[in-house]
């Protein structure tokens, strides 16, 4: 009985850790995408014109794509065992 209770608590903690890591991963990927796109826009400002809104939207799309990739990998890993 005690061991079953401990395993449920450990499972809940594992899920909480994964959720926190996912949120941190998402924030880091958004910051990385924004930084890279801002650097590209500064370097290419003489012949390409990017708006901050375009950079923001592109960063969001890149972050969502990476989040989907991360979630799919985690689901496949859990299914394998």
N, C-alpha and C positions, 0 to 999 in steps of 0.2 A: 504494500500500500504506500509506504513512504517512498520507495524507489519510483513508483509510478508518478507520484506527486512531484518528485524532483525532476523527472524527465519532462513533465509538462512545463515546469518552470524554466528548464533549460531551453526547451523548444520556443517558449515565448520570448526568452531573452535573445535567442538567435534571430528570431524574426525582428525584434526591435533593433538589434544591431544592424541587420541588413537594411532596414528602412532608414536608419540614420546614415549609414554609409551611402545609400542611394541618393539621399538628399545632398550630402556633401559632394558626391560624385557629380551630380547634376550642376551644382553651383560652380564647381571647379571647371567643368567642361564649358559652361556658359562663359565664364571669365576667360578661359583659354581662347574660345572662338572669337569673343569680342576683341581680345588683345591682338590676335593674329590678323583679323580683318581691319582693325584700326592701323596696324603697322603697314599692311598692304595698301590701305587707302592713302596713308601719308607718303609712302614711297612712290606710288603711282599717281599722285595727285596732279602731275603735269599733263597726263594724257588720259586718265580715267577719273571720272567724277562719281564718288559714292556719297550718298546722303547718310546721315546718322540713323535715320529710320530704316534704310535698306540694310545697313550693317546690323542693326538690332534684330530685324526680322530674319536675316540670314543666320545670325547667331542662335536665335531661338530654334530655327529649323534644324541646324546642325546639332544642337543639344538634344532635341527630340529624337533625331535619328540615332545618335549615340546612346540615348536612354533606351530606345527600343532594342537596339543591338545588345545592350547590357542585360536587359530583362530576358530576352530570348536565350542568351547564354546561361543565365542563372536557372531558368526553367529547365533547360536541357540537362544541366548539371544535376539538378535535384531529381529529375526523372531517372537518370542513370544510377543514382544512388550514391 
